[in-house]
Amino acid sequence: MFDLTGMTALVTGASGGIGSAIAQALAAQGARLAVSGSNADKLAAFRDTLGGDHVALPCNLGD
């Protein structure tokens, strides 16, 4: 793929499914992530598995 070092990405729905797969791929390429999802506990646990300096933003974007 390509190098995303120094870039930041916002990934919605990151606590599961396609969102988590996208977040993992971006992190693997060096991006710093802001991961968002509605389940705060699940989102924080996912963020911890990524390692690095990523931020969890629990919220419901449907509101």
mmJSON file of the N, C-alpha and C atoms, coordinates in Angstrom:
{"data_MODEL":{"atom_site":{
"group_PDB":["ATOM","ATOM","ATOM","ATOM","ATOM","ATOM","ATOM","ATOM","ATOM","ATOM","ATOM","ATOM","ATOM","ATOM","ATOM","ATOM","ATOM","ATOM","ATOM","ATOM","ATOM","ATOM","ATOM","ATOM","ATOM","ATOM","ATOM","ATOM","ATOM","ATOM","ATOM","ATOM","ATOM","ATOM","ATOM","ATOM","ATOM","ATOM","ATOM","ATOM","ATOM","ATOM","ATOM","ATOM","ATOM","ATOM","ATOM","ATOM","ATOM","ATOM","ATOM","ATOM","ATOM","ATOM","ATOM","ATOM","ATOM","ATOM","ATOM","ATOM","ATOM","ATOM","ATOM","ATOM","ATOM","ATOM","ATOM","ATOM","ATOM","ATOM","ATOM","ATOM","ATOM","ATOM","ATOM","ATOM","ATOM","ATOM","ATOM","ATOM","ATOM","ATOM","ATOM","ATOM","ATOM","ATOM","ATOM","ATOM","ATOM","ATOM","ATOM","ATOM","ATOM","ATOM","ATOM","ATOM","ATOM","ATOM","ATOM","ATOM","ATOM","ATOM","ATOM","ATOM","ATOM","ATOM","ATOM","ATOM","ATOM","ATOM","ATOM","ATOM","ATOM","ATOM","ATOM","ATOM","ATOM","ATOM","ATOM","ATOM","ATOM","ATOM","ATOM","ATOM","ATOM","ATOM","ATOM","ATOM","ATOM","ATOM","ATOM","ATOM","ATOM","ATOM","ATOM","ATOM","ATOM","ATOM","ATOM","ATOM","ATOM","ATOM","ATOM","ATOM","ATOM","ATOM","ATOM","ATOM","ATOM","ATOM","ATOM","ATOM","ATOM","ATOM","ATOM","ATOM","ATOM","ATOM","ATOM","ATOM","ATOM","ATOM","ATOM","ATOM","ATOM","ATOM","ATOM","ATOM","ATOM","ATOM","ATOM","ATOM","ATOM","ATOM","ATOM","ATOM","ATOM","ATOM","ATOM","ATOM","ATOM","ATOM","ATOM","ATOM","ATOM","ATOM","ATOM","ATOM","ATOM"],
"id":[1,2,3,4,5,6,7,8,9,10,11,12,13,14,15,16,17,18,19,20,21,22,23,24,25,26,27,28,29,30,31,32,33,34,35,36,37,38,39,40,41,42,43,44,45,46,47,48,49,50,51,52,53,54,55,56,57,58,59,60,61,62,63,64,65,66,67,68,69,70,71,72,73,74,75,76,77,78,79,80,81,82,83,84,85,86,87,88,89,90,91,92,93,94,95,96,97,98,99,100,101,102,103,104,105,106,107,108,109,110,111,112,113,114,115,116,117,118,119,120,121,122,123,124,125,126,127,128,129,130,131,132,133,134,135,136,137,138,139,140,141,142,143,144,145,146,147,148,149,150,151,152,153,154,155,156,157,158,159,160,161,162,163,164,165,166,167,168,169,170,171,172,173,174,175,176,177,178,179,180,181,182,183,184,185,186,187,188,189],
"type_symbol":["N","C","C","N","C","C","N","C","C","N","C","C","N","C","C","N","C","C","N","C","C","N","C","C","N","C","C","N","C","C","N","C","C","N","C","C","N","C","C","N","C","C","N","C","C","N","C","C","N","C","C","N","C","C","N","C","C","N","C","C","N","C","C","N","C","C","N","C","C","N","C","C","N","C","C","N","C","C","N","C","C","N","C","C","N","C","C","N","C","C","N","C","C","N","C","C","N","C","C","N","C","C","N","C","C","N","C","C","N","C","C","N","C","C","N","C","C","N","C","C","N","C","C","N","C","C","N","C","C","N","C","C","N","C","C","N","C","C","N","C","C","N","C","C","N","C","C","N","C","C","N","C","C","N","C","C","N","C","C","N","C","C","N","C","C","N","C","C","N","C","C","N","C","C","N","C","C","N","C","C","N","C","C","N","C","C","N","C","C"],
"label_atom_id":["N","CA","C","N","CA","C","N","CA","C","N","CA","C","N","CA","C","N","CA","C","N","CA","C","N","CA","C","N","CA","C","N","CA","C","N","CA","C","N","CA","C","N","CA","C","N","CA","C","N","CA","C","N","CA","C","N","CA","C","N","CA","C","N","CA","C","N","CA","C","N","CA","C","N","CA","C","N","CA","C","N","CA","C","N","CA","C","N","CA","C","N","CA","C","N","CA","C","N","CA","C","N","CA","C","N","CA","C","N","CA","C","N","CA","C","N","CA","C","N","CA","C","N","CA","C","N","CA","C","N","CA","C","N","CA","C","N","CA","C","N","CA","C","N","CA","C","N","CA","C","N","CA","C","N","CA","C","N","CA","C","N","CA","C","N","CA","C","N","CA","C","N","CA","C","N","CA","C","N","CA","C","N","CA","C","N","CA","C","N","CA","C","N","CA","C","N","CA","C","N","CA","C","N","CA","C","N","CA","C","N","CA","C","N","CA","C","N","CA","C"],
"label_alt_id":[null,null,null,null,null,null,null,null,null,null,null,null,null,null,null,null,null,null,null,null,null,null,null,null,null,null,null,null,null,null,null,null,null,null,null,null,null,null,null,null,null,null,null,null,null,null,null,null,null,null,null,null,null,null,null,null,null,null,null,null,null,null,null,null,null,null,null,null,null,null,null,null,null,null,null,null,null,null,null,null,null,null,null,null,null,null,null,null,null,null,null,null,null,null,null,null,null,null,null,null,null,null,null,null,null,null,null,null,null,null,null,null,null,null,null,null,null,null,null,null,null,null,null,null,null,null,null,null,null,null,null,null,null,null,null,null,null,null,null,null,null,null,null,null,null,null,null,null,null,null,null,null,null,null,null,null,null,null,null,null,null,null,null,null,null,null,null,null,null,null,null,null,null,null,null,null,null,null,null,null,null,null,null,null,null,null,null,null,null],
"label_comp_id":["MET","MET","MET","PHE","PHE","PHE","ASP","ASP","ASP","LEU","LEU","LEU","THR","THR","THR","GLY","GLY","GLY","MET","MET","MET","THR","THR","THR","ALA","ALA","ALA","LEU","LEU","LEU","VAL","VAL","VAL","THR","THR","THR","GLY","GLY","GLY","ALA","ALA","ALA","SER","SER","SER","GLY","GLY","GLY","GLY","GLY","GLY","ILE","ILE","ILE","GLY","GLY","GLY","SER","SER","SER","ALA","ALA","ALA","ILE","ILE","ILE","ALA","ALA","ALA","GLN","GLN","GLN","ALA","ALA","ALA","LEU","LEU","LEU","ALA","ALA","ALA","ALA","ALA","ALA","GLN","GLN","GLN","GLY","GLY","GLY","ALA","ALA","ALA","ARG","ARG","ARG","LEU","LEU","LEU","ALA","ALA","ALA","VAL","VAL","VAL","SER","SER","SER","GLY","GLY","GLY","SER","SER","SER","ASN","ASN","ASN","ALA","ALA","ALA","ASP","ASP","ASP","LYS","LYS","LYS","LEU","LEU","LEU","ALA","ALA","ALA","ALA","ALA","ALA","PHE","PHE","PHE","ARG","ARG","ARG","ASP","ASP","ASP","THR","THR","THR","LEU","LEU","LEU","GLY","GLY","GLY","GLY","GLY","GLY","ASP","ASP","ASP","HIS","HIS","HIS","VAL","VAL","VAL","ALA","ALA","ALA","LEU","LEU","LEU","PRO","PRO","PRO","CYS","CYS","CYS","ASN","ASN","ASN","LEU","LEU","LEU","GLY","GLY","GLY","ASP","ASP","ASP"],
"label_asym_id":["A","A","A","A","A","A","A","A","A","A","A","A","A","A","A","A","A","A","A","A","A","A","A","A","A","A","A","A","A","A","A","A","A","A","A","A","A","A","A","A","A","A","A","A","A","A","A","A","A","A","A","A","A","A","A","A","A","A","A","A","A","A","A","A","A","A","A","A","A","A","A","A","A","A","A","A","A","A","A","A","A","A","A","A","A","A","A","A","A","A","A","A","A","A","A","A","A","A","A","A","A","A","A","A","A","A","A","A","A","A","A","A","A","A","A","A","A","A","A","A","A","A","A","A","A","A","A","A","A","A","A","A","A","A","A","A","A","A","A","A","A","A","A","A","A","A","A","A","A","A","A","A","A","A","A","A","A","A","A","A","A","A","A","A","A","A","A","A","A","A","A","A","A","A","A","A","A","A","A","A","A","A","A","A","A","A","A","A","A"],
"label_entity_id":["1","1","1","1","1","1","1","1","1","1","1","1","1","1","1","1","1","1","1","1","1","1","1","1","1","1","1","1","1","1","1","1","1","1","1","1","1","1","1","1","1","1","1","1","1","1","1","1","1","1","1","1","1","1","1","1","1","1","1","1","1","1","1","1","1","1","1","1","1","1","1","1","1","1","1","1","1","1","1","1","1","1","1","1","1","1","1","1","1","1","1","1","1","1","1","1","1","1","1","1","1","1","1","1","1","1","1","1","1","1","1","1","1","1","1","1","1","1","1","1","1","1","1","1","1","1","1","1","1","1","1","1","1","1","1","1","1","1","1","1","1","1","1","1","1","1","1","1","1","1","1","1","1","1","1","1","1","1","1","1","1","1","1","1","1","1","1","1","1","1","1","1","1","1","1","1","1","1","1","1","1","1","1","1","1","1","1","1","1"],
"label_seq_id":[1,1,1,2,2,2,3,3,3,4,4,4,5,5,5,6,6,6,7,7,7,8,8,8,9,9,9,10,10,10,11,11,11,12,12,12,13,13,13,14,14,14,15,15,15,16,16,16,17,17,17,18,18,18,19,19,19,20,20,20,21,21,21,22,22,22,23,23,23,24,24,24,25,25,25,26,26,26,27,27,27,28,28,28,29,29,29,30,30,30,31,31,31,32,32,32,33,33,33,34,34,34,35,35,35,36,36,36,37,37,37,38,38,38,39,39,39,40,40,40,41,41,41,42,42,42,43,43,43,44,44,44,45,45,45,46,46,46,47,47,47,48,48,48,49,49,49,50,50,50,51,51,51,52,52,52,53,53,53,54,54,54,55,55,55,56,56,56,57,57,57,58,58,58,59,59,59,60,60,60,61,61,61,62,62,62,63,63,63],
"pdbx_PDB_ins_code":[null,null,null,null,null,null,null,null,null,null,null,null,null,null,null,null,null,null,null,null,null,null,null,null,null,null,null,null,null,null,null,null,null,null,null,null,null,null,null,null,null,null,null,null,null,null,null,null,null,null,null,null,null,null,null,null,null,null,null,null,null,null,null,null,null,null,null,null,null,null,null,null,null,null,null,null,null,null,null,null,null,null,null,null,null,null,null,null,null,null,null,null,null,null,null,null,null,null,null,null,null,null,null,null,null,null,null,null,null,null,null,null,null,null,null,null,null,null,null,null,null,null,null,null,null,null,null,null,null,null,null,null,null,null,null,null,null,null,null,null,null,null,null,null,null,null,null,null,null,null,null,null,null,null,null,null,null,null,null,null,null,null,null,null,null,null,null,null,null,null,null,null,null,null,null,null,null,null,null,null,null,null,null,null,null,null,null,null,null],
"Cartn_x":[0.839,0.0,0.878,0.57,1.288,1.548,2.472,2.889,1.99,1.374,0.491,1.097,2.381,3.049,2.854,2.463,2.221,0.807,-0.009,-1.396,-2.318,-3.482,-4.499,-5.777,-6.434,-7.685,-8.768,-9.983,-11.153,-11.868,-12.064,-12.756,-14.007,-15.167,-16.426,-16.798,-17.545,-17.931,-16.739,-15.739,-14.471,-14.491,-15.545,-15.543,-15.924,-16.19,-16.504,-16.66,-16.684,-16.962,-15.98,-16.527,-15.708,-14.909,-15.508,-14.806,-13.522,-13.562,-12.346,-11.303,-11.724,-10.787,-10.102,-10.862,-10.292,-9.308,-9.696,-8.817,-7.508,-7.574,-6.362,-5.463,-6.05,-5.265,-4.588,-5.309,-4.732,-3.611,-3.831,-2.809,-1.561,-1.755,-0.624,0.225,-0.383,0.333,0.911,0.758,1.392,0.501,-0.781,-1.677,-1.976,-2.141,-2.657,-4.167,-4.91,-6.351,-7.146,-8.284,-9.37,-10.475,-10.716,-11.711,-12.999,-14.109,-15.403,-16.36,-17.231,-18.249,-19.181,-20.281,-21.282,-21.055,-20.262,-19.996,-18.627,-18.629,-17.388,-16.406,-16.881,-15.984,-15.339,-16.146,-15.644,-14.665,-14.979,-14.12,-12.764,-12.762,-11.504,-10.663,-11.312,-10.586,-9.967,-10.709,-10.175,-8.996,-9.144,-8.05,-6.781,-6.933,-5.775,-5.078,-5.829,-5.21,-4.378,-4.676,-3.933,-2.541,-2.366,-1.1,-0.966,0.132,0.351,-0.437,-0.487,-1.067,-2.418,-3.366,-4.673,-5.678,-6.737,-7.738,-9.091,-9.803,-11.153,-12.162,-13.153,-14.197,-15.567,-16.009,-17.309,-18.442,-19.291,-20.437,-21.377,-22.608,-23.597,-23.791,-23.239,-23.316,-24.69,-25.591,-26.951,-27.821,-27.364,-28.146,-27.862],
"Cartn_y":[-1.192,0.0,1.247,2.208,3.471,3.903,4.812,5.269,6.402,6.214,7.232,7.869,7.685,8.271,9.782,10.325,11.759,12.181,11.251,11.543,11.071,11.701,11.3,10.977,9.884,9.473,9.283,9.685,9.426,8.225,7.185,5.985,5.814,5.88,5.675,4.195,3.768,2.361,1.459,1.973,1.267,0.141,0.008,-1.027,-2.403,-2.52,-3.833,-3.796,-4.974,-5.127,-4.433,-3.824,-3.166,-2.007,-1.275,-0.14,-0.552,-1.662,-2.108,-2.603,-3.24,-3.706,-2.515,-1.479,-0.275,0.385,0.483,1.088,0.314,-1.009,-1.831,-1.619,-1.537,-1.33,0.041,1.064,2.411,2.491,1.892,1.894,1.145,0.06,-0.721,0.086,1.077,1.932,3.176,3.277,4.361,5.522,5.474,6.579,6.614,7.801,7.99,8.044,7.344,7.225,7.889,8.421,8.784,7.802,6.835,5.804,6.156,5.995,6.376,5.188,5.106,4.07,4.354,3.644,3.922,3.144,2.07,1.269,1.663,2.483,3.059,1.991,0.965,-0.073,-0.872,-1.281,-2.055,-1.221,0.056,0.956,1.143,1.345,1.514,0.242,-0.909,-2.176,-2.343,-1.983,-2.07,-1.127,0.096,1.082,0.545,-0.113,-0.659,-1.748,-2.51,-3.565,-2.988,-1.754,-1.126,-0.688,-0.44,0.119,1.538,2.164,3.514,4.586,5.743,6.955,7.274,6.359,6.53,7.033,7.685,8.28,7.617,7.296,6.755,7.866,7.992,9.015,8.329,7.876,7.205,8.194,7.893,8.728,7.985,8.43,7.877,8.888,8.609,9.55,9.564,8.688,8.676,9.761,10.373,11.44,12.779],
"Cartn_z":[0.0,0.0,0.0,0.833,0.846,2.274,2.463,3.779,4.264,5.426,6.001,7.251,7.458,8.612,8.613,9.77,9.893,9.544,9.079,8.724,9.843,9.963,10.928,10.178,10.595,9.956,11.011,10.691,11.523,10.925,11.75,11.291,12.139,11.51,12.223,12.186,13.188,13.272,13.509,14.209,14.346,15.373,16.144,17.18,16.645,15.352,14.799,13.289,12.701,11.274,10.361,9.321,8.305,8.897,9.831,10.442,11.133,11.862,12.552,11.554,10.485,9.461,8.784,8.501,7.891,8.853,10.126,11.129,11.248,11.258,11.354,10.141,8.966,7.743,7.754,8.164,8.217,9.244,10.419,11.466,10.994,10.27,9.757,8.772,8.147,7.2,7.87,9.204,9.945,10.323,9.998,10.325,11.822,12.349,13.701,13.547,14.413,14.241,15.34,14.943,15.849,15.503,16.396,16.13,16.858,16.172,16.717,16.664,17.674,17.737,18.896,18.964,19.997,21.292,21.262,22.451,23.003,24.047,24.578,25.053,25.747,26.266,25.139,24.184,23.047,22.219,22.063,21.285,21.963,23.281,24.018,23.95,24.07,23.981,22.592,21.561,20.193,20.009,20.481,20.376,21.032,22.178,22.888,22.079,21.294,20.483,19.34,18.934,17.84,18.268,19.572,20.038,19.526,19.775,19.252,19.969,19.34,19.923,19.282,19.407,18.801,19.834,19.37,20.237,19.994,21.084,20.969,21.224,20.341,20.449,20.469,21.652,21.699,21.426,20.461,20.153,19.22,19.164,18.244,17.126,15.974,14.861,14.19,14.647,14.099,14.696,15.789,16.44,15.82],
"occupancy":[1.0,1.0,1.0,1.0,1.0,1.0,1.0,1.0,1.0,1.0,1.0,1.0,1.0,1.0,1.0,1.0,1.0,1.0,1.0,1.0,1.0,1.0,1.0,1.0,1.0,1.0,1.0,1.0,1.0,1.0,1.0,1.0,1.0,1.0,1.0,1.0,1.0,1.0,1.0,1.0,1.0,1.0,1.0,1.0,1.0,1.0,1.0,1.0,1.0,1.0,1.0,1.0,1.0,1.0,1.0,1.0,1.0,1.0,1.0,1.0,1.0,1.0,1.0,1.0,1.0,1.0,1.0,1.0,1.0,1.0,1.0,1.0,1.0,1.0,1.0,1.0,1.0,1.0,1.0,1.0,1.0,1.0,1.0,1.0,1.0,1.0,1.0,1.0,1.0,1.0,1.0,1.0,1.0,1.0,1.0,1.0,1.0,1.0,1.0,1.0,1.0,1.0,1.0,1.0,1.0,1.0,1.0,1.0,1.0,1.0,1.0,1.0,1.0,1.0,1.0,1.0,1.0,1.0,1.0,1.0,1.0,1.0,1.0,1.0,1.0,1.0,1.0,1.0,1.0,1.0,1.0,1.0,1.0,1.0,1.0,1.0,1.0,1.0,1.0,1.0,1.0,1.0,1.0,1.0,1.0,1.0,1.0,1.0,1.0,1.0,1.0,1.0,1.0,1.0,1.0,1.0,1.0,1.0,1.0,1.0,1.0,1.0,1.0,1.0,1.0,1.0,1.0,1.0,1.0,1.0,1.0,1.0,1.0,1.0,1.0,1.0,1.0,1.0,1.0,1.0,1.0,1.0,1.0,1.0,1.0,1.0,1.0,1.0,1.0],
"B_iso_or_equiv":[0.0,0.0,0.0,0.0,0.0,0.0,0.0,0.0,0.0,0.0,0.0,0.0,0.0,0.0,0.0,0.0,0.0,0.0,0.0,0.0,0.0,0.0,0.0,0.0,0.0,0.0,0.0,0.0,0.0,0.0,0.0,0.0,0.0,0.0,0.0,0.0,0.0,0.0,0.0,0.0,0.0,0.0,0.0,0.0,0.0,0.0,0.0,0.0,0.0,0.0,0.0,0.0,0.0,0.0,0.0,0.0,0.0,0.0,0.0,0.0,0.0,0.0,0.0,0.0,0.0,0.0,0.0,0.0,0.0,0.0,0.0,0.0,0.0,0.0,0.0,0.0,0.0,0.0,0.0,0.0,0.0,0.0,0.0,0.0,0.0,0.0,0.0,0.0,0.0,0.0,0.0,0.0,0.0,0.0,0.0,0.0,0.0,0.0,0.0,0.0,0.0,0.0,0.0,0.0,0.0,0.0,0.0,0.0,0.0,0.0,0.0,0.0,0.0,0.0,0.0,0.0,0.0,0.0,0.0,0.0,0.0,0.0,0.0,0.0,0.0,0.0,0.0,0.0,0.0,0.0,0.0,0.0,0.0,0.0,0.0,0.0,0.0,0.0,0.0,0.0,0.0,0.0,0.0,0.0,0.0,0.0,0.0,0.0,0.0,0.0,0.0,0.0,0.0,0.0,0.0,0.0,0.0,0.0,0.0,0.0,0.0,0.0,0.0,0.0,0.0,0.0,0.0,0.0,0.0,0.0,0.0,0.0,0.0,0.0,0.0,0.0,0.0,0.0,0.0,0.0,0.0,0.0,0.0,0.0,0.0,0.0,0.0,0.0,0.0],
"pdbx_formal_charge":[null,null,null,null,null,null,null,null,null,null,null,null,null,null,null,null,null,null,null,null,null,null,null,null,null,null,null,null,null,null,null,null,null,null,null,null,null,null,null,null,null,null,null,null,null,null,null,null,null,null,null,null,null,null,null,null,null,null,null,null,null,null,null,null,null,null,null,null,null,null,null,null,null,null,null,null,null,null,null,null,null,null,null,null,null,null,null,null,null,null,null,null,null,null,null,null,null,null,null,null,null,null,null,null,null,null,null,null,null,null,null,null,null,null,null,null,null,null,null,null,null,null,null,null,null,null,null,null,null,null,null,null,null,null,null,null,null,null,null,null,null,null,null,null,null,null,null,null,null,null,null,null,null,null,null,null,null,null,null,null,null,null,null,null,null,null,null,null,null,null,null,null,null,null,null,null,null,null,null,null,null,null,null,null,null,null,null,null,null],
"auth_seq_id":[1,1,1,2,2,2,3,3,3,4,4,4,5,5,5,6,6,6,7,7,7,8,8,8,9,9,9,10,10,10,11,11,11,12,12,12,13,13,13,14,14,14,15,15,15,16,16,16,17,17,17,18,18,18,19,19,19,20,20,20,21,21,21,22,22,22,23,23,23,24,24,24,25,25,25,26,26,26,27,27,27,28,28,28,29,29,29,30,30,30,31,31,31,32,32,32,33,33,33,34,34,34,35,35,35,36,36,36,37,37,37,38,38,38,39,39,39,40,40,40,41,41,41,42,42,42,43,43,43,44,44,44,45,45,45,46,46,46,47,47,47,48,48,48,49,49,49,50,50,50,51,51,51,52,52,52,53,53,53,54,54,54,55,55,55,56,56,56,57,57,57,58,58,58,59,59,59,60,60,60,61,61,61,62,62,62,63,63,63],
"auth_comp_id":["MET","MET","MET","PHE","PHE","PHE","ASP","ASP","ASP","LEU","LEU","LEU","THR","THR","THR","GLY","GLY","GLY","MET","MET","MET","THR","THR","THR","ALA","ALA","ALA","LEU","LEU","LEU","VAL","VAL","VAL","THR","THR","THR","GLY","GLY","GLY","ALA","ALA","ALA","SER","SER","SER","GLY","GLY","GLY","GLY","GLY","GLY","ILE","ILE","ILE","GLY","GLY","GLY","SER","SER","SER","ALA","ALA","ALA","ILE","ILE","ILE","ALA","ALA","ALA","GLN","GLN","GLN","ALA","ALA","ALA","LEU","LEU","LEU","ALA","ALA","ALA","ALA","ALA","ALA","GLN","GLN","GLN","GLY","GLY","GLY","ALA","ALA","ALA","ARG","ARG","ARG","LEU","LEU","LEU","ALA","ALA","ALA","VAL","VAL","VAL","SER","SER","SER","GLY","GLY","GLY","SER","SER","SER","ASN","ASN","ASN","ALA","ALA","ALA","ASP","ASP","ASP","LYS","LYS","LYS","LEU","LEU","LEU","ALA","ALA","ALA","ALA","ALA","ALA","PHE","PHE","PHE","ARG","ARG","ARG","ASP","ASP","ASP","THR","THR","THR","LEU","LEU","LEU","GLY","GLY","GLY","GLY","GLY","GLY","ASP","ASP","ASP","HIS","HIS","HIS","VAL","VAL","VAL","ALA","ALA","ALA","LEU","LEU","LEU","PRO","PRO","PRO","CYS","CYS","CYS","ASN","ASN","ASN","LEU","LEU","LEU","GLY","GLY","GLY","ASP","ASP","ASP"],
"auth_asym_id":["A","A","A","A","A","A","A","A","A","A","A","A","A","A","A","A","A","A","A","A","A","A","A","A","A","A","A","A","A","A","A","A","A","A","A","A","A","A","A","A","A","A","A","A","A","A","A","A","A","A","A","A","A","A","A","A","A","A","A","A","A","A","A","A","A","A","A","A","A","A","A","A","A","A","A","A","A","A","A","A","A","A","A","A","A","A","A","A","A","A","A","A","A","A","A","A","A","A","A","A","A","A","A","A","A","A","A","A","A","A","A","A","A","A","A","A","A","A","A","A","A","A","A","A","A","A","A","A","A","A","A","A","A","A","A","A","A","A","A","A","A","A","A","A","A","A","A","A","A","A","A","A","A","A","A","A","A","A","A","A","A","A","A","A","A","A","A","A","A","A","A","A","A","A","A","A","A","A","A","A","A","A","A","A","A","A","A","A","A"],
"auth_atom_id":["N","CA","C","N","CA","C","N","CA","C","N","CA","C","N","CA","C","N","CA","C","N","CA","C","N","CA","C","N","CA","C","N","CA","C","N","CA","C","N","CA","C","N","CA","C","N","CA","C","N","CA","C","N","CA","C","N","CA","C","N","CA","C","N","CA","C","N","CA","C","N","CA","C","N","CA","C","N","CA","C","N","CA","C","N","CA","C","N","CA","C","N","CA","C","N","CA","C","N","CA","C","N","CA","C","N","CA","C","N","CA","C","N","CA","C","N","CA","C","N","CA","C","N","CA","C","N","CA","C","N","CA","C","N","CA","C","N","CA","C","N","CA","C","N","CA","C","N","CA","C","N","CA","C","N","CA","C","N","CA","C","N","CA","C","N","CA","C","N","CA","C","N","CA","C","N","CA","C","N","CA","C","N","CA","C","N","CA","C","N","CA","C","N","CA","C","N","CA","C","N","CA","C","N","CA","C","N","CA","C","N","CA","C","N","CA","C","N","CA","C"],
"pdbx_PDB_model_num":[1,1,1,1,1,1,1,1,1,1,1,1,1,1,1,1,1,1,1,1,1,1,1,1,1,1,1,1,1,1,1,1,1,1,1,1,1,1,1,1,1,1,1,1,1,1,1,1,1,1,1,1,1,1,1,1,1,1,1,1,1,1,1,1,1,1,1,1,1,1,1,1,1,1,1,1,1,1,1,1,1,1,1,1,1,1,1,1,1,1,1,1,1,1,1,1,1,1,1,1,1,1,1,1,1,1,1,1,1,1,1,1,1,1,1,1,1,1,1,1,1,1,1,1,1,1,1,1,1,1,1,1,1,1,1,1,1,1,1,1,1,1,1,1,1,1,1,1,1,1,1,1,1,1,1,1,1,1,1,1,1,1,1,1,1,1,1,1,1,1,1,1,1,1,1,1,1,1,1,1,1,1,1,1,1,1,1,1,1]
}}}
